[in-house]
């Protein structure tokens, strides 16, 4: 009997260790002629199988979606207008995780049940929004245990509770010492700062050479990508 209880306990612990989240993925197919095979998604969460995960049209809209199980952490994926490689979207450079090194997949971070925004097929953002990708290189700094955040007047536009909150807009460690995130915002010009932690007092001092009223600035009237060294105006220096 003790062996049975031990076995059941091991299964329960394993279940918590690999807990799955219900994640709704969506794509806006406006302007696309839908393939007879339908719309699909393939990614790291399902073995990159182009035919395994079909998306269903939402009513009579151009939005297609599916709810799939995913573990916490980073995912990479692409949408397909069909069910085979060759029908997959060409992800714009701004949205690809690392196009310069051959990785043009979309990416997101999963933490709990969630719904990902309905991005335009082969586009950067949902209809009517701009993609504001901001990134910081932390290679010359020790990253806080509370993580790296961005705070600014873009946060409410991106769907957070309020602006200038140093605790809500956490950036993700995508590669090396780079922390970044893509925010979908109403087109505008925004001010922001990086925060090495999650409270004021741990925010960077933006150098005057690139500061606007003491802050960084991003022109998100169109899709925009920016990367800087923490508390610096340009890239971090590299070792000689």
C-alpha positions in Angstrom: 0.0 0.0 0.0 2.9 2.4 0.8 4.3 1.8 -2.6 1.0 2.7 -4.2 0.8 5.9 -2.2 4.4 6.8 -3.1 3.6 6.2 -6.8 0.5 8.4 -6.7 2.4 11.1 -4.9 5.2 11.0 -7.6 2.5 11.4 -10.3 1.0 14.3 -8.5 4.3 16.1 -8.0 5.2 15.5 -11.7 1.8 17.0 -12.6 2.6 20.2 -10.7 6.1 20.3 -12.1 4.8 20.3 -15.7 1.6 22.2 -15.1 0.0 23.3 -18.4 -1.8 26.6 -19.1 -4.8 27.2 -21.3 -3.4 29.7 -23.9 -5.6 31.1 -26.6 -3.7 31.9 -29.8 -5.2 34.3 -32.4 -4.4 35.6 -35.8 -6.1 38.2 -37.9 -6.4 37.0 -41.5 -7.8 40.3 -42.9 -6.9 40.5 -46.6 -5.9 36.8 -46.9 -7.6 34.2 -49.0 -8.0 31.3 -46.6 -6.5 28.1 -47.9 -8.7 25.0 -48.2 -6.7 23.3 -45.5 -7.5 26.1 -43.1 -5.4 28.2 -40.8 -2.9 26.6 -38.4 -0.2 27.4 -35.9 3.1 25.5 -35.4 5.6 26.1 -32.6 7.9 24.9 -30.0 4.9 24.0 -27.7 3.6 21.3 -30.2 6.7 20.0 -31.9 6.6 22.3 -34.9 3.9 20.2 -36.7 2.3 22.4 -39.3 -0.9 20.3 -39.5 -1.5 19.4 -35.9 -3.1 22.6 -34.5 -5.9 24.1 -36.5 -7.4 27.6 -35.7 -11.1 28.1 -36.0 -12.8 31.2 -37.4 -14.4 33.4 -34.7 -18.0 33.9 -35.9 -17.9 35.8 -39.2 -14.8 37.8 -38.3 -11.3 37.6 -39.8 -10.0 36.3 -36.5 -9.0 32.7 -36.2 -8.1 31.1 -32.8 -7.4 28.0 -30.9 -6.9 27.3 -27.2 -3.9 25.0 -26.6 -2.0 23.7 -23.6 1.4 25.3 -22.9 3.9 25.2 -20.0 5.3 28.4 -18.5 8.2 29.9 -20.3 9.2 31.1 -23.7 7.5 29.8 -26.8 8.4 30.3 -30.5 5.8 29.9 -33.2 4.5 30.8 -36.7 1.0 31.0 -38.3 0.3 29.1 -41.5 -2.4 29.8 -44.2 -2.5 26.0 -44.8 -1.2 22.9 -43.1 2.3 22.5 -44.5 5.6 24.3 -44.5 5.7 26.7 -47.4 2.3 28.1 -46.4 3.8 29.7 -43.2 3.9 33.4 -42.8 7.0 35.5 -43.4 7.4 37.2 -40.0 8.6 40.8 -40.2 12.1 41.4 -38.9 10.9 43.5 -36.0 8.8 40.6 -34.6 11.3 37.8 -35.2 13.2 36.7 -32.2 16.6 36.9 -33.7 16.5 37.4 -37.5 20.2 38.5 -37.6 21.2 35.0 -36.5 18.6 33.1 -38.6 15.7 32.9 -36.1 12.7 34.6 -37.6 10.1 32.9 -35.5 7.5 34.8 -33.4 8.0 34.6 -29.7 6.1 35.1 -26.4 6.4 34.2 -22.8 3.7 32.2 -21.1 2.8 32.5 -17.4 -0.6 31.1 -16.5 -3.8 31.0 -18.5 -3.8 33.8 -21.1 -5.0 35.0 -24.5 -2.3 36.2 -27.0 -3.3 39.3 -29.1 -4.7 38.7 -32.6 -1.7 39.8 -34.6 -2.1 40.4 -38.4 -0.9 37.4 -40.4 2.6 38.2 -41.6 2.4 41.5 -39.6 3.8 43.0 -36.5 0.7 44.0 -34.5 -3.0 43.7 -34.2 -5.1 45.9 -36.5 -4.9 49.5 -35.5 -2.0 49.0 -33.2 1.8 49.6 -33.5 4.4 47.1 -32.3 6.8 48.8 -29.9 9.7 46.4 -29.3 12.0 47.8 -26.6 15.1 46.0 -25.4 18.0 46.6 -23.0 21.4 45.0 -22.8 22.2 44.2 -19.2 25.7 42.8 -19.9 27.5 45.5 -17.8 25.0 45.3 -14.9 24.0 42.7 -12.3 20.3 41.9 -12.9 18.1 42.3 -9.9 16.3 39.3 -8.5 13.0 41.2 -9.2 13.9 41.2 -12.9 14.1 44.0 -15.5 11.1 46.2 -16.2 10.1 49.1 -18.4 7.9 51.9 -17.1 6.5 54.8 -19.1 3.4 56.5 -20.5 2.9 53.6 -22.9 1.7 51.1 -20.3 -2.0 52.0 -20.3 -2.0 52.0 -24.1 -0.5 48.5 -24.0 -3.3 47.2 -21.7 -1.7 47.6 -18.2 -3.6 49.1 -15.3 -1.7 52.4 -15.4 1.3 54.4 -16.7 4.7 54.7 -15.0 4.4 51.6 -13.0 7.9 50.0 -12.5 6.5 46.7 -11.4 4.1 45.5 -14.1 5.9 45.6 -17.5 8.6 43.0 -17.0 11.0 42.4 -19.8 12.0 38.9 -20.9 15.5 37.4 -21.2 15.4 36.2 -24.8 19.1 35.8 -25.5 22.4 36.4 -23.8 22.1 39.5 -21.7 19.2 41.0 -23.7 15.9 41.7 -21.9 13.0 42.8 -24.1 9.3 42.8 -24.9 7.0 43.7 -27.7 4.2 46.0 -26.6 1.1 46.6 -28.8 0.2 50.3 -28.4 -2.0 52.9 -30.0 0.3 54.8 -32.4 1.9 57.7 -30.6 5.3 58.9 -29.2 6.0 57.5 -25.8 8.4 58.2 -22.9 9.9 55.4 -20.8 12.7 54.2 -18.6 14.3 50.8 -17.8 14.2 49.6 -14.2 16.7 47.1 -12.9 14.2 45.8 -10.3 10.5 46.6 -9.8 10.5 49.9 -7.8 11.5 53.5 -8.3 15.0 54.1 -7.1 16.3 51.2 -9.1 15.5 52.9 -12.4 18.3 53.9 -14.8 19.7 57.3 -15.2 19.2 58.1 -18.9 22.2 60.1 -20.2 21.4 63.6 -21.3 22.7 62.9 -24.8 19.7 60.7 -25.5 17.2 61.8 -22.9 14.0 63.7 -23.5 13.0 65.3 -20.2 15.0 62.7 -18.4 13.5 59.7 -20.2 14.0 57.6 -23.3 11.6 58.2 -26.2 10.1 55.8 -28.7 8.2 57.0 -31.8 5.6 54.3 -32.2 3.5 56.1 -34.8 4.7 53.2 -36.8 6.2 49.8 -35.7 9.5 50.5 -33.9 12.4 48.5 -32.4 14.9 50.0 -30.0 17.8 48.4 -28.1 20.2 50.2 -25.7 22.8 49.4 -23.1 21.3 50.0 -19.6 21.8 53.6 -18.5 23.5 54.3 -21.9 22.7 55.9 -25.2 23.9 53.1 -27.5 25.1 49.5 -27.5 27.1 48.1 -24.6 30.9 48.1 -25.3 32.3 44.8 -26.3 35.5 43.3 -25.0 38.5 43.9 -27.2 
